């Protein structure tokens, strides 16, 4: 019998025994988690440890003889600590399920049940800045062993901690379907709303996750950007026209013999035969005797 076949048989027997002594964890999507193996490394080295992952659809060997199986889903986010615990970074809903740590030499194992809580808009690519309502979906993904979630075990609360039930100011509760609860939030222009999904058990909150909706009006922002670009474009055109006119006027001044006032310098209009040094006395005889020259 091969070691891998022994591993699967041991795990099958372990499932039939129940999970009373096993570990149950609740985490949010995006967390880093450490799944304890409860191995005394002084007696059992990690080379004697295997990890197997169980979901509703399949079983996957993810650690064999202390080494991460590179072909297993999410192997690039997994590592093994010095005490043989399995570390998974940035978990997603797909990581939820049952993880079994099996110590090969003493045929013992530890099961860790990981449940993952996610909160996201539905559909995922919806833009809260646009007009229209937004539906928030809260999902608790866990192993099939636990069955469906109890009714009213997943609730929504607002910023004040008030439980949101039915239909209220700005929201409509879609109720709970198994381990999924929807909350439809009405569009509220230029505002932010924070909603929290809680998984409760009795009077205790096992885990919660927040989500903030930003209803900033993207159409107003886009209009302002368009106006800004139009104004900038007009300024560029005006500066270009002014520069062209200045260069044109300078070129005209250089190519035309004008004075500073822009008028051509013309010679005085006078008789070319006149001599500046000769005085015309043809009308002297008509002057009174008192003003005639004594030399005449």
C-alpha positions, 0 to 999 in steps of 0.5 A, spaced: 500 500 500 502 506 497 503 512 502 498 516 499 493 511 499 494 510 506 493 517 507 486 517 504 484 511 508 486 514 515 482 521 513 476 517 511 476 513 518 477 520 521 471 523 518 467 517 520 469 519 528 466 526 528 470 533 529 469 534 536 476 535 537 478 539 531 479 546 529 474 551 526 476 558 524 472 564 521 476 569 517 475 574 512 477 574 505 484 577 504 486 575 511 492 571 512 491 564 516 495 559 520 492 552 520 495 548 526 497 541 525 499 540 532 505 536 531 511 535 536 517 537 531 522 534 536 518 527 535 515 528 528 519 532 523 515 535 517 518 530 512 513 526 516 507 530 515 502 531 509 496 536 508 490 534 504 484 539 502 477 537 502 471 541 498 464 539 496 467 537 489 474 534 490 480 532 495 487 535 493 493 533 496 497 540 497 503 538 502 506 531 501 512 529 506 513 536 508 513 540 501 508 544 497 505 540 491 506 546 486 500 543 482 495 544 487 490 550 487 493 556 490 500 553 491 503 560 490 500 563 496 502 557 501 508 555 505 509 551 511 512 553 518 517 550 522 512 547 526 509 544 520 503 548 520 500 550 513 500 558 512 495 561 507 496 568 504 490 572 502 485 567 502 479 567 498 472 564 498 475 558 494 480 556 500 474 555 504 473 547 506 477 542 511 484 541 511 487 535 514 494 534 517 496 527 517 502 525 521 504 519 517 508 514 522 503 514 528 497 515 523 494 521 527 491 527 524 488 534 525 482 537 521 482 544 521 475 547 518 476 554 515 470 558 513 471 565 509 466 571 509 466 575 503 462 582 502 462 585 495 457 588 490 453 584 486 454 584 480 462 585 482 463 590 476 457 595 478 459 602 479 456 606 485 458 613 482 452 612 477 445 612 478 441 606 480 441 602 486 447 597 489 446 590 492 451 588 497 452 580 497 454 577 504 456 570 503 459 565 508 463 559 505 464 553 509 465 546 509 459 542 507 459 538 514 456 544 517 450 544 513 446 550 511 446 556 516 441 558 521 436 563 519 437 570 521 444 568 523 447 573 518 445 580 519 446 587 516 448 593 521 449 600 519 454 606 521 450 606 528 450 599 529 442 598 528 440 592 525 437 593 518 431 589 517 426 589 511 425 596 508 428 602 511 431 609 509 435 608 503 436 600 503 432 594 502 433 587 506 433 581 501 433 576 507 437 570 508 438 564 503 442 559 506 449 562 508 447 568 503 444 575 505 443 581 500 442 588 502 439 593 496 442 600 497 438 606 494 443 611 490 444 617 494 448 622 491 454 625 494 454 621 500 458 615 503 455 609 507 458 604 511 455 597 512 457 591 516 455 584 515 455 580 521 455 572 522 452 571 529 451 565 534 446 566 539 448 573 542 455 573 540 458 575 533 463 570 530 465 574 525 464 581 521 466 584 515 465 592 513 463 595 506 463 602 504 459 605 498 461 611 495 456 615 492 460 620 489 456 623 483 461 621 477 457 625 472 458 631 476 466 630 476 466 628 469 462 635 467 467 639 471 473 635 467 470 636 460 469 644 462 476 644 465 479 641 458 475 646 454 477 652 458 485 650 457 484 649 449 481 656 448 487 659 452 491 655 448 488 658 442 488 665 444 495 665 446 497 662 439 493 667 435 496 673 440 503 670 438 502 670 431 499 677 430 505 679 434 510 676 429 506 678 423 507 686 426 514 685 427 515 682 420 511 688 417 515 693 420 522 690 418 519 690 411 516 697 410 520 703 411 516 707 416 517 711 422 515 709 429 508 712 428 507 708 422 507 714 417 512 714 411 518 720 411 516 724 405 520 731 403 517 738 404 513 740 398 517 746 396 520 749 389 526 746 387 528 752 384 528 756 390 535 757 394 535 757 401 540 763 401 536 768 397 530 773 399 525 775 394 524 782 394 519 783 389 514 786 393 518 791 397 516 797 393 509 796 396 511 797 403 510 804 407 516 809 406 517 808 414 519 801 413 523 801 407 531 800 408 535 807 409 540 803 404 535 803 398 
